[in-house]
Amino acid sequence: MDKEKLNKDLFRPAETDEAKSEEIQRPSLTYWQDAWIRLRKNKGAIFGIVVLVLIGLMAIIGPHINQYGTNDQDLGLSKLPPRVQGLEEIRWLRLDGTKSETYEAASVEAAKERLRSRFTQTDDEFITYDVKSEGDGSPESAKVTGYYHIYEDKGITDQYFWFGTDTLGRDLFTRTWDGTRVSLLIAFVAAAIDMLIGVAYGGISGYYGGRVDNVMQRIIEILVGIPNLVVVILMIMVLDPGIIAIIIALTITGWTGMARIVRGQILKLKGQEFVLASRTLGSSNTRILSKHLIPNTLGMIIVNTMFTIPSAIFFEAFLSFIGLGLQAPEASLGTLINEGFKALQINPHIMIFPAIVISLIMIGFNILADGLRDALDPKMRE
């Protein structure tokens, strides 16, 4: 294209406004304000926050919503299925207080007879049937689903157990949220202790370096070399099983991961100019660590703590599941799942609801930790 044919009116000289040369185009934000803005854009992290807040609220108020106590037993009400007022007509939710099983037999009547024996009933007074297919004389040609109205059979049509009852007739809704409270308490206390010990140990090791760092890291390597489960089992055997024993067992070696992370960050930061300036101005080692180095590693500390909490919850549930955790009648998510596992085939609701709660807790903390890792890392800024 010939440059001389271009319309000169399309071009104009650039104008500079000295009054706006120093104008800040982006609002001034602190580190935490910027992190919060980026965290809000992460839908997964917000979902995790909402889930954890709701579970935390239910752990506080859940055991007090209905009239049933955590350890109130009534063997006459044992193994009742979930029943929620207003949802009885929605059969696919399975919250109508009925037990249902499906059998195949050579005829419809044979299938019904098997269902009666399964429900320990002699007649059809409290059983309704749904015939899926009629029998034609061939083996297992009839398929029948039976619905056992156990609440009507026991004469408790005015009572509602939202999560059902366990093998001892205790309300599972109350016990689930009470167990959630205990599991969260153990996890938060263990994570807080891990954070305090790990930050102090890793900060001192990384800042002083040399022989101090060498000795302290060899101690960590010895602790890491011992299987964590062995240490926990030994501690629980020495101490009486309970919340204190589990917390101590979880914190004996749990702080080593935090200490290593903090040490690595301190080694990277202690040679920076702001540390040299603080030392030049006469700051003590304690002040440099507490006022300058540790605050600059706070993002990594928070993220690692958020990953530590679900790990502690899962480990506590594992200990309770294998019988080394809390003892009856105390409840935690692990003990509830252990009790439900024994009756999984016949009464799956005893295990399903605690398993759903612990799964939501694990998912919520993990996706929130992922969101915090992205939000607190300046390198992830768009």
C-alpha positions as CSV (number, residue, x, y, z in Angstrom):
1,M,0.0,0.0,0.0
2,D,1.3,3.4,-0.9
3,K,1.9,5.4,2.2
4,E,1.1,8.7,0.5
5,K,-2.5,7.6,-0.2
6,L,-3.2,7.2,3.5
7,N,-5.5,9.9,5.0
8,K,-3.5,12.0,7.3
9,D,-6.6,12.8,9.4
10,L,-6.4,9.2,10.7
11,F,-3.3,10.0,12.7
12,R,-2.7,12.4,15.5
13,P,0.3,12.9,17.8
14,A,0.3,11.2,21.2
15,E,-0.5,13.6,24.0
16,T,0.9,13.2,27.5
17,D,-0.9,14.4,30.6
18,E,1.6,15.1,33.3
19,A,-1.1,15.4,35.9
20,K,-2.0,11.8,35.3
21,S,1.5,10.4,35.0
22,E,1.6,9.4,38.7
23,E,-2.0,8.2,38.8
24,I,-2.4,4.7,40.2
25,Q,-4.4,2.6,37.7
26,R,-5.0,-0.3,40.0
27,P,-6.4,0.0,43.5
28,S,-3.8,-0.5,46.3
29,L,-4.5,-3.8,48.0
30,T,-2.8,-5.6,50.8
31,Y,-1.5,-9.1,50.4
32,W,-4.5,-10.6,52.2
33,Q,-7.0,-8.5,50.3
34,D,-5.6,-9.6,47.0
35,A,-5.6,-13.2,48.2
36,W,-9.3,-13.0,49.2
37,I,-10.3,-11.5,45.8
38,R,-8.6,-14.4,44.0
39,L,-10.0,-16.9,46.4
40,R,-13.6,-15.6,45.7
41,K,-13.1,-16.3,42.0
42,N,-12.4,-20.0,42.8
43,K,-15.8,-21.6,42.7
44,G,-14.4,-24.9,44.1
45,A,-12.9,-23.2,47.1
46,I,-16.1,-21.2,47.8
47,F,-18.0,-24.5,47.7
48,G,-15.6,-26.0,50.1
49,I,-16.1,-23.1,52.5
50,V,-19.9,-23.4,52.3
51,V,-19.8,-27.1,53.0
52,L,-17.4,-26.8,55.9
53,V,-19.4,-23.9,57.5
54,L,-22.6,-25.9,57.2
55,I,-21.0,-29.0,58.7
56,G,-19.4,-27.0,61.5
57,L,-22.8,-25.4,62.3
58,M,-24.5,-28.8,62.4
59,A,-21.7,-30.2,64.6
60,I,-22.5,-27.5,67.1
61,I,-26.3,-27.4,67.0
62,G,-27.1,-30.8,65.4
63,P,-27.1,-32.8,68.6
64,H,-29.6,-30.4,70.2
65,I,-32.1,-30.2,67.3
66,N,-34.3,-33.1,68.3
67,Q,-35.3,-34.6,71.6
68,Y,-33.0,-37.7,71.5
69,G,-29.8,-37.8,73.4
70,T,-26.5,-39.1,72.1
71,N,-26.5,-42.2,74.3
72,D,-30.2,-42.7,74.8
73,Q,-30.8,-46.5,74.1
74,D,-34.1,-48.3,73.4
75,L,-33.6,-51.8,72.0
76,G,-37.2,-51.8,70.9
77,L,-36.3,-49.1,68.4
78,S,-33.1,-50.7,67.1
79,K,-32.2,-50.6,63.4
80,L,-35.0,-48.3,62.3
81,P,-34.5,-46.9,58.7
82,P,-34.5,-43.1,58.1
83,R,-37.8,-41.3,58.3
84,V,-38.3,-37.6,57.6
85,Q,-41.6,-35.9,58.1
86,G,-43.0,-34.6,54.8
87,L,-40.8,-36.8,52.6
88,E,-42.5,-40.1,53.1
89,E,-44.3,-39.9,49.7
90,I,-41.0,-39.5,47.8
91,R,-40.1,-43.2,47.6
92,W,-36.8,-42.8,45.7
93,L,-35.4,-40.8,48.6
94,R,-35.8,-43.8,50.8
95,L,-36.7,-41.5,53.8
96,D,-40.2,-43.0,54.3
97,G,-39.2,-45.3,57.2
98,T,-39.6,-48.5,55.2
99,K,-37.1,-51.4,54.7
100,S,-37.1,-52.7,51.2
101,E,-35.5,-55.8,49.6
102,T,-35.9,-57.4,46.2
103,Y,-36.0,-61.2,45.6
104,E,-36.2,-63.4,42.5
105,A,-38.0,-66.7,42.7
106,A,-39.8,-69.2,40.5
107,S,-43.1,-67.6,41.3
108,V,-44.5,-64.4,42.9
109,E,-45.7,-66.2,45.9
110,A,-42.3,-67.8,46.5
111,A,-40.6,-64.4,46.3
112,K,-43.2,-63.0,48.8
113,E,-42.5,-65.9,51.2
114,R,-38.8,-65.2,51.1
115,L,-39.5,-61.5,51.8
116,R,-41.7,-62.4,54.8
117,S,-39.0,-64.5,56.3
118,R,-36.5,-61.8,55.7
119,F,-38.6,-59.3,57.5
120,T,-39.5,-61.9,60.2
121,Q,-43.2,-61.5,59.4
122,T,-45.9,-64.2,59.2
123,D,-48.4,-62.2,57.2
124,D,-48.6,-59.2,54.9
125,E,-50.1,-56.7,57.4
126,F,-47.1,-54.4,57.3
127,I,-45.6,-55.3,54.0
128,T,-46.5,-54.0,50.5
129,Y,-45.2,-55.6,47.3
130,D,-44.1,-54.3,44.0
131,V,-44.1,-57.1,41.4
132,K,-41.5,-56.4,38.8
133,S,-42.2,-59.5,36.7
134,E,-44.6,-62.4,36.8
135,G,-43.4,-66.0,37.1
136,D,-43.7,-68.3,34.0
137,G,-42.6,-71.5,35.7
138,S,-38.9,-71.1,34.8
139,P,-36.3,-70.7,37.7
140,E,-36.1,-67.3,39.2
141,S,-38.6,-65.8,36.8
142,A,-40.5,-63.7,39.3
143,K,-39.0,-60.5,40.7
144,V,-40.7,-58.9,43.7
145,T,-39.7,-55.9,45.9
146,G,-41.1,-55.8,49.4
147,Y,-41.5,-52.7,51.5
148,Y,-41.7,-53.4,55.3
149,H,-43.4,-50.6,57.2
150,I,-41.4,-51.2,60.4
151,Y,-42.6,-47.9,62.1
152,E,-46.2,-49.0,61.8
153,D,-45.3,-52.5,63.0
154,K,-43.7,-51.1,66.2
155,G,-46.6,-48.6,66.7
156,I,-44.4,-45.5,66.6
157,T,-46.1,-43.7,63.7
158,D,-45.6,-40.3,65.4
159,Q,-41.8,-40.6,65.8
160,Y,-39.2,-39.6,63.2
161,F,-35.6,-40.6,63.1
162,W,-34.0,-38.6,60.3
163,F,-31.0,-40.8,59.9
164,G,-32.6,-43.9,61.5
165,T,-31.3,-45.7,64.6
166,D,-28.4,-48.0,65.2
167,T,-28.3,-51.5,66.6
168,L,-28.9,-50.3,70.2
169,G,-31.8,-48.0,69.2
170,R,-29.8,-44.7,69.5
171,D,-30.7,-41.9,67.2
172,L,-28.1,-41.7,64.4
173,F,-28.8,-38.1,63.5
174,T,-27.7,-37.0,67.0
175,R,-24.8,-39.4,67.1
176,T,-23.5,-38.4,63.7
177,W,-23.3,-34.7,64.5
178,D,-21.9,-35.4,67.9
179,G,-19.3,-37.7,66.4
180,T,-18.5,-35.0,63.8
181,R,-17.9,-32.5,66.6
182,V,-15.4,-34.9,68.3
183,S,-13.6,-35.7,65.0
184,L,-13.3,-32.0,64.2
185,L,-12.1,-31.2,67.7
186,I,-9.4,-33.9,67.5
187,A,-8.3,-32.8,64.0
188,F,-8.1,-29.0,64.8
189,V,-6.2,-29.5,68.1
190,A,-3.8,-31.9,66.5
191,A,-3.3,-29.6,63.5
192,A,-2.8,-26.6,65.8
193,I,-0.1,-28.4,67.8
194,D,1.6,-29.7,64.7
195,M,1.7,-26.1,63.3
196,L,3.1,-24.6,66.5
197,I,5.8,-27.2,67.0
198,G,6.6,-27.5,63.2
199,V,6.9,-23.7,62.7
200,A,9.1,-23.2,65.7
201,Y,11.3,-26.2,65.0
202,G,11.6,-25.5,61.3
203,G,12.2,-21.8,61.8
204,I,15.0,-22.3,64.3
205,S,16.6,-25.0,62.2
206,G,16.5,-23.0,58.9
207,Y,17.6,-19.7,60.4
208,Y,20.6,-20.8,62.4
209,G,21.8,-23.4,59.9
210,G,25.2,-25.0,60.3
211,R,25.6,-27.6,63.1
212,V,22.2,-26.7,64.7
213,D,20.4,-27.4,61.4
214,N,22.4,-30.6,60.9
215,V,21.5,-32.0,64.3
216,M,17.8,-30.9,64.2
217,Q,17.3,-32.5,60.7
218,R,18.9,-35.8,61.8
219,I,16.3,-35.9,64.6
220,I,13.5,-35.4,62.1
221,E,14.9,-38.1,59.8
222,I,14.9,-40.6,62.8
223,L,11.3,-39.7,63.5
224,V,10.2,-40.0,59.9
225,G,12.0,-43.3,59.6
226,I,9.7,-44.9,62.2
227,P,6.3,-45.9,60.8
228,N,3.7,-43.5,62.1
229,L,1.1,-46.2,62.7
230,V,3.6,-48.1,65.0
231,V,4.2,-44.9,67.1
232,V,0.4,-44.3,67.3
233,I,-0.4,-47.8,68.4
234,L,2.4,-47.8,71.1
235,M,1.1,-44.5,72.5
236,I,-2.5,-45.6,72.6
237,M,-1.3,-48.8,74.4
238,V,0.6,-46.8,77.0
239,L,-2.2,-44.2,77.5
240,D,-5.8,-44.9,78.1
241,P,-7.8,-44.8,74.8
242,G,-9.5,-41.5,74.5
243,I,-9.4,-38.0,72.9
244,I,-6.2,-37.0,74.7
245,A,-4.4,-40.2,73.7
246,I,-5.3,-39.8,70.0
247,I,-4.2,-36.2,69.9
248,I,-0.9,-37.0,71.5
249,A,-0.4,-39.9,69.1
250,L,-1.2,-37.8,66.1
251,T,1.2,-35.0,67.1
252,I,4.2,-37.1,68.0
253,T,5.4,-37.3,64.4
254,G,2.8,-35.2,62.6
255,W,4.8,-31.9,62.9
256,T,7.8,-33.1,60.9
257,G,6.2,-32.2,57.6
258,M,5.4,-28.7,58.7
259,A,9.0,-28.3,60.1
260,R,10.5,-29.3,56.7
261,I,8.3,-26.9,54.8
262,V,9.1,-24.0,57.1
263,R,12.8,-24.7,57.1
264,G,12.9,-24.6,53.3
265,Q,11.1,-21.3,53.2
266,I,13.4,-19.8,55.9
267,L,16.5,-20.9,54.0
268,K,15.2,-19.2,50.9
269,L,14.3,-15.9,52.7
270,K,17.0,-15.4,55.3
271,G,19.5,-14.1,52.7
272,Q,17.1,-11.4,51.4
273,E,17.8,-7.7,51.8
274,F,15.0,-7.0,54.2
275,V,16.5,-9.5,56.7
276,L,19.9,-7.9,56.3
277,A,18.3,-4.4,56.9
278,S,16.6,-5.6,60.0
279,R,19.8,-7.2,61.4
280,T,21.7,-3.9,60.6
281,L,19.1,-1.9,62.6
282,G,19.9,-4.1,65.6
283,S,17.0,-6.6,65.6
284,S,17.5,-9.7,67.6
285,N,17.3,-13.2,66.0
286,T,14.0,-13.8,67.8
287,R,12.5,-10.6,66.3
288,I,13.8,-11.4,62.8
289,L,12.2,-14.8,63.0
290,S,8.9,-13.7,64.5
291,K,8.4,-10.4,62.7
292,H,10.0,-10.9,59.3
293,L,10.6,-14.5,58.3
294,I,7.7,-16.4,59.8
295,P,5.1,-13.9,58.5
296,N,6.5,-14.3,55.0
297,T,6.0,-18.0,55.2
298,L,2.4,-17.7,56.5
299,G,0.8,-18.7,53.2
300,M,2.6,-22.0,53.0
301,I,1.8,-22.6,56.7
302,I,-1.9,-22.0,56.2
303,V,-2.0,-24.3,53.1
304,N,-0.1,-27.1,54.8
305,T,-2.4,-26.8,57.9
306,M,-5.5,-27.1,55.7
307,F,-4.1,-30.3,54.3
308,T,-3.2,-31.6,57.7
309,I,-6.7,-31.3,59.1
310,P,-8.4,-33.8,56.8
311,S,-5.5,-36.1,57.2
312,A,-5.9,-36.0,61.0
313,I,-9.7,-36.7,60.6
314,F,-9.1,-39.6,58.3
315,F,-6.4,-41.0,60.6
316,E,-8.6,-40.7,63.7
317,A,-11.4,-42.5,61.8
318,F,-9.0,-45.2,60.8
319,L,-7.9,-45.7,64.4
320,S,-11.5,-45.9,65.5
321,F,-12.4,-48.2,62.7
322,I,-9.7,-50.8,63.7
323,G,-10.7,-50.5,67.4
324,L,-7.8,-48.3,68.7
325,G,-9.7,-45.0,68.8
326,L,-12.5,-43.9,71.1
327,Q,-14.2,-46.5,73.1
328,A,-18.0,-47.0,73.6
329,P,-20.2,-45.2,74.2
330,E,-18.3,-42.2,72.9
331,A,-19.0,-41.4,69.2
332,S,-16.8,-40.2,66.4
333,L,-17.1,-40.6,62.7
334,G,-14.7,-43.5,62.8
335,T,-16.6,-45.4,65.5
336,L,-19.9,-44.8,63.7
337,I,-18.6,-46.1,60.4
338,N,-17.1,-49.1,62.3
339,E,-20.5,-49.9,63.8
340,G,-22.3,-49.4,60.5
341,F,-19.8,-51.6,58.6
342,K,-20.9,-54.6,60.8
343,A,-24.5,-54.2,59.6
344,L,-23.8,-53.0,56.1
345,Q,-25.7,-55.7,54.2
346,I,-28.8,-55.6,56.2
347,N,-29.0,-52.0,57.5
348,P,-26.7,-49.8,55.2
349,H,-28.1,-46.6,56.6
350,I,-26.1,-47.0,59.8
351,M,-22.9,-46.5,57.8
352,I,-24.1,-44.4,54.9
353,F,-24.7,-41.1,56.7
354,P,-21.4,-40.9,58.7
355,A,-19.6,-41.9,55.6
356,I,-21.2,-39.1,53.6
357,V,-20.3,-36.6,56.3
358,I,-16.7,-37.6,56.5
359,S,-16.5,-37.6,52.7
360,L,-17.8,-34.1,52.5
361,I,-15.3,-32.9,55.2
362,M,-12.4,-34.5,53.3
363,I,-13.5,-33.0,49.9
364,G,-14.3,-29.6,51.5
365,F,-10.9,-29.2,53.2
366,N,-8.9,-30.5,50.1
367,I,-10.5,-28.2,47.5
368,L,-10.3,-25.3,50.0
369,A,-6.6,-26.0,50.5
370,D,-6.1,-26.1,46.7
371,G,-7.9,-22.7,46.4
372,L,-5.8,-21.2,49.2
373,R,-2.6,-22.5,47.6
374,D,-3.5,-20.7,44.4
375,A,-4.7,-17.5,46.1
376,L,-1.8,-17.1,48.5
377,D,0.9,-17.7,45.9
378,P,1.7,-14.4,44.1
379,K,3.1,-16.4,41.2
380,M,-0.4,-17.7,40.4
381,R,-1.7,-14.1,40.0
382,E,-3.2,-13.6,36.5
